[in-house]
Amino acid sequence: MKRWKTVFIALGSNRGIRQRAIKEALALIKRHPQLRPVCVSSLYLTSPVGPRQKDFYNAAAKCRTLLSPLELLKELKNMEAALGRKPSALRWSPRVIDLDILLFGKRVIRSARLSIPHHALHKRRFVLEPLAEIAPRVVHPVLKKTIGKLRREALLTCPDQKVKMMGRAPVV
């Protein structure tokens, strides 16, 4: 029998109507029979990492799921496609929607297809700010530090990453 597990998902968009893309992604998550959104962070306007492009809107969601990590990855990729994301050969290219698994309980997975916890979570303020808002006491299973502490460290080590809270994300 499958058991519900806690997962944290990052949501980002910097193409099209960015706020609407985040809202539509949350609606797809909410409608999925094996995903239950618990809470969603505020919406943040953030500077991109990598090449020059439009700023992102980002948020983080805490969910419960019956899916395995690989099943969840597949479902999130299906949701991205449904919202108009097209595959790109360019790393860090603009995208209508980006859905990433940040944490999956206390699991640690390193494979060619999936990295949990997300490999760059601790270096990215655009992920840490919304995640720390909803899960400051959650411990990173590899670094053994709370998300709140990682956020504080990123403020010092990544000051060039601009992050501005824009308001509450849609209520789940």
N, C-alpha and C positions, 0 to 999 in steps of 0.2 A: 504494500500500500504506500502510495506517495504521500510525503509530508510537505506542508507549506514551509518554504525557506524565505529568509529575508534577503533582498537584493537591492542595490542602489544603482540607479541608471542616470547617466548624464544625457541631457538634451541640449542640442545646439543648432543654430541656423544663422546663415549669413547671406542667403539668396532669397529673392522673392519677398513676400510679406512675412518677415521673420517671426513676429509674435504669433501670427496665425499658425505657422508651421509647428511651433512648440505646442500650442493649444490642440491642434489636430493630432499630433503624436500622442499627447496625453489622453485624448479621447479614444484612440486606437488601443492604447494600453488598458484603459478602463474597460473597454468592450471585450478584451481577450478573456476567454473563460478560465485560463490558468494563470492569470495575473490579477493581482488586487492592489491598486495604488493605496498607500497608507497616508502619505503626505507628500507635498511638493514644495520646494523652496520658492522664494521670490524669483522674479525674472531679473537677470543681470545683463548689462551691456558691457561687452568685453573686447579688448583689442585682440586681433588674430596673432597666432604664433606661426611663424614662417613667412611666406611672401606677402607683399602688400595686397590687401583686399579689404572689403567692407567689414566693419565690426560685426561681431556675433551677438546674438541673444542666447543666453545660457540659463539652464535651470537644472535641478537635480530632483529625482523622485525616489522615495523609499517605497518599495513594493513587496508583496508576498507572492511567491510563485510555486507552482507544482512542477515546473519545467526543470530539466537539467541545465547546466550552464551552456552546453552546445545547442540544446533545443531553444533556449532563450535567445542565444546569438542568432540562430536562424530566424526566429520570429521577429526580432528587432530589425534584421536585414530586410525581411518581407515588408515590415511597416515602412521602412525608409523608401523602398521601391514604390509602395502604394502612395506615398506622399510626393513622389516625383524625383527622388534621388537617382541619378544615373551613375554607373560605375565610372571612375576616372583613373587614369594612369598617373596623374599628377598627385604627389603627396601634398596634403594640406590645401587642396583646391577648395574654392567656394562650394557650399552645398546647401540645398534646400533644408535638409534635416540630417542630423547626426545623432545616433543613439548608441551609447557605449555602456557596457557593463563595467561599473567601477569596482564594486565589491559584491561578492556572493557568499553571504554568511562569513565563515572563517576560512573558506576554501582558498587554496593557492593552486593555480593552474598555469603552467607555462608550456604552450604548444605552438605550432606554426599557425594555427587558426585562432587561438584565444589566449589572452594573458589576463589572469585575475589574481590579485588586484590589478587594475589597469596599470600598465608599466610606467606611465608618466604622471599618475595621479598626484603624487607628492611635489611635482614641479610646476603644476599648472594652477594658477590662481583662479582661472575661469571655471575650473572644476571644484577647487577647494572652497571657494567662497559659498556657492550654493550648498555644497555638501556639508560644510561646517554649520550652516544655518539649521539644517534638519538633523544632523548626526554628529555633534561636536565631541561626544564621548565614545563614539565607535572607535575601536582600535584597528589600525592597519595590521593585517595578519603577518606581514613580512617585516615591516619597520618597527613594529611594537610601540607605536606612538598613536595618540588619539588624533582624529581628524582636526580637532581644534588646535592642537599643538603643531601639526603639519601646516595648517593655514597660517599660524603666527610665524613659523619659520619661512614660509614662502613670501610673506610680506617683506622680509629682509633680503632674501636671496633672489627674488624675482620682481624688483620694484618697477621694472619697465612694463610689466603686464598691467594694463589699466582695467579696472573692474568697478562698475558703478551699478548699484541696485536701482532698478527701474520700477519696482512695484510687485505686488503679489501675482504669482502665476495662477492660472485657473484652479479653483478648488476641486479636489477629487471627491 
